[in-house]
Amino acid sequence: MPQSDTARLLIACDDQPGIVAAVAGVLAEHGANIISLDQHSTDEQGGRFFQRTVLHLDGLAAKRPALETSIGDVAERFEMEWSLHDTATRKRVAIFVSKYDHCLMELLWRTQRGELDIDVTMVVSNHPDLAESVRSFGVPFVHIPRGEGADAKAEMEARQLELLQGNVDLVVLARYMQILTDDFIARIGAPVINIHHSFLPAFVGANPYARAKDRGVKLIGATAHYATADLDEGPIIEQDVTRVTHAESAAELQRRGADVERFVLARAVKWHAEDRVIVHGRSTVIL
């Protein structure tokens, strides 16, 4: 959880000798204490290197510009991608939802309990059904329906973008049953996390649990990933499964699947909020 004068440093670059020592040296020069450090290389030779460092520095706000300048010098030497995140600054999150409430309620409940390091700034829905449930958490609920006609989708997304641009750091699709257009994803100005059942691509479309029951599946699960222009093919953040049997009905499978979905999405949002996720091509590294 957020602590005063604490930050998270994320770096990524081609693996080579001296990276850890150089970064640690810069932090020591500025009087920063390393609280934790996690690292990963994709290969023993010629791999890609990733590191997440949590540090404490008294007077961080005042000393940050000088620290960033020094980190930038190291980054230039190692051709490094990097970012520094103040843990006291909570990520502003907008949640998109349609009618299913299980993922939404899980996120709101965990945020209320202080288990998620986020501020939910709004819930946006194309249906009004969940308005009272959301407002009971003290969170604004915005109903933006999809109208009729050829331009309905564009008009809906234009209204959503007016709300979001510059006001959120993350958008979470908590069973939002609308496909985002490529233009919307490009213009939103923030990462988007989506959740779906892990039957894909086997049972695409409506009633996947009924068709899974007909096929006698033995595992059901969920996948949380970043949304990209390629539908349901963005970098995966978290997945989980649970075993089921022939004795369970399609409705029971759906209930079991909903449990997995809400837990998987909550973990993905938590890891993103804690700056643990680094995207690597079509994959992710969780540190």
C-alpha positions, -999 to 999 in steps of 0.1 A, spaced: 0 0 0 11 36 -5 39 49 18 52 84 21 84 91 2 83 56 -15 85 49 -52 86 20 -76 112 20 -104 106 -2 -134 133 -9 -160 136 -30 -192 165 -34 -215 187 -59 -233 204 -80 -206 241 -72 -201 265 -70 -172 264 -41 -147 227 -31 -149 218 -39 -113 250 -24 -100 245 8 -120 209 13 -109 217 5 -72 246 29 -74 224 58 -86 199 52 -59 227 50 -32 242 83 -45 209 100 -39 204 85 -5 176 61 -15 171 29 4 161 -2 -16 131 -19 1 126 -47 -24 140 -57 -58 127 -83 -82 143 -90 -116 140 -114 -145 159 -121 -177 143 -140 -206 175 -159 -214 210 -165 -200 225 -149 -230 211 -123 -252 178 -120 -233 157 -91 -222 161 -79 -187 134 -66 -164 136 -51 -129 112 -37 -103 127 -18 -74 108 -4 -45 127 24 -28 124 50 0 139 84 -3 132 111 23 119 142 6 111 123 -25 90 150 -41 118 176 -39 146 152 -48 127 135 -76 139 157 -105 176 152 -97 170 114 -92 153 111 -125 181 129 -143 206 104 -129 184 75 -138 181 89 -173 219 89 -176 220 53 -167 191 45 -190 209 61 -219 240 41 -213 220 8 -213 194 18 -238 168 13 -211 131 18 -209 122 30 -174 95 47 -153 93 59 -117 60 57 -99 52 75 -66 33 50 -44 14 78 -27 -3 86 -61 -32 61 -65 -42 52 -100 -76 66 -111 -97 38 -125 -129 38 -146 -148 5 -146 -170 -4 -176 -198 -29 -171 -230 -41 -187 -254 -62 -166 -233 -89 -150 -222 -75 -116 -198 -101 -101 -165 -86 -113 -177 -51 -107 -188 -58 -71 -155 -76 -63 -135 -46 -74 -156 -21 -55 -156 -42 -24 -119 -48 -24 -113 -11 -30 -136 -1 -1 -116 -25 21 -83 -10 11 -72 -42 -7 -67 -24 -41 -45 6 -44 -68 25 -67 -94 52 -68 -125 42 -87 -135 75 -103 -166 63 -122 -185 32 -134 -197 35 -170 -224 12 -183 -246 8 -214 -274 -4 -191 -289 13 -160 -294 -19 -140 -265 -16 -116 -268 21 -108 -280 18 -72 -255 -10 -63 -227 12 -75 -239 44 -58 -240 26 -25 -202 25 -26 -202 63 -32 -190 59 -68 -205 79 -97 -225 58 -121 -227 70 -157 -253 54 -180 -244 58 -217 -267 36 -237 -260 25 -273 -286 41 -295 -300 29 -328 -286 35 -362 -253 33 -381 -236 59 -360 -248 47 -326 -215 30 -317 -194 60 -326 -217 84 -307 -215 62 -276 -177 60 -276 -174 97 -283 -194 104 -251 -172 79 -232 -140 95 -244 -152 129 -232 -154 114 -197 -122 95 -197 -95 114 -216 -71 130 -191 -92 118 -161 -82 81 -157 -50 60 -155 -67 27 -162 -99 14 -177 -112 -20 -165 -138 -39 -185 -157 -58 -158 -178 -79 -181 -186 -51 -205 -204 -67 -233 -194 -43 -261 -164 -46 -284 -142 -16 -282 -132 -1 -316 -96 3 -326 -100 40 -326 -114 41 -290 -85 20 -277 -60 43 -295 -75 75 -282 -84 65 -246 -50 75 -233 -48 47 -207 -43 10 -205 -74 -12 -207 -78 -45 -188 -104 -70 -200 -117 -103 -184 -133 -132 -202 -138 -169 -197 -110 -192 -208 -131 -212 -232 -119 -189 -260 -116 -196 -289 -136 -229 -285 -169 -213 -274 -171 -179 -289 -204 -159 -286 -235 -164 -266 -242 -192 -240 -206 -205 -238 -213 -224 -206 -242 -243 -221 -221 -253 -250 -192 -262 -227 -216 -284 -208 -227 -301 -240 -190 -309 -247 -183 -322 -213 -155 -298 -203 -135 -307 -172 -118 -273 -166 -133 -239 -167 -113 -207 -161 -108 -170 -168 -82 -148 -185 -74 -111 -177 -54 -93 -204 -47 -59 -218 -71 -49 -245 -56 -43 -279 -69 -39 -315 -67 -77 -318 -98 -89 -300 -91 -110 -269 -54 -114 -279 -37 -87 -258 -9 -95 -234 -21 -118 -206 -18 -106 -171 -34 -134 -151 -53 -167 -155 -68 -194 -133 -89 -225 -137 -111 -248 -116 -121 -284 -121 -157 -293 -129 -176 -326 -134 -204 -340 -155 -227 -337 -126 -228 -299 -127 -254 -281 -147 -247 -253 -172 -259 -228 -145 -235 -242 -120 -207 -240 -144 -215 -204 -150 -215 -197 -113 -182 -214 -108 -168 -195 -138 -180 -162 -124 -160 -169 -92 -128 -175 -112 -134 -144 -133 -138 -120 -104 -107 -134 -86 -86 -133 -117 -96 -97 -126 -90 -85 -90 -55 -99 -91 -48 -84 -125 -60 -49 -113 -40 -52 -81 -8 -61 -99 -12 -33 -124 -20 -8 -96 12 -19 -78 33 -15 -110 42 -52 -111 33 -57 -148 57 -50 -176 45 -57 -211 70 -76 -233 58 -79 -268 26 -100 -268 34 -112 -232 39 -98 -198 64 -101 -170 49 -99 -134 75 -88 -108 
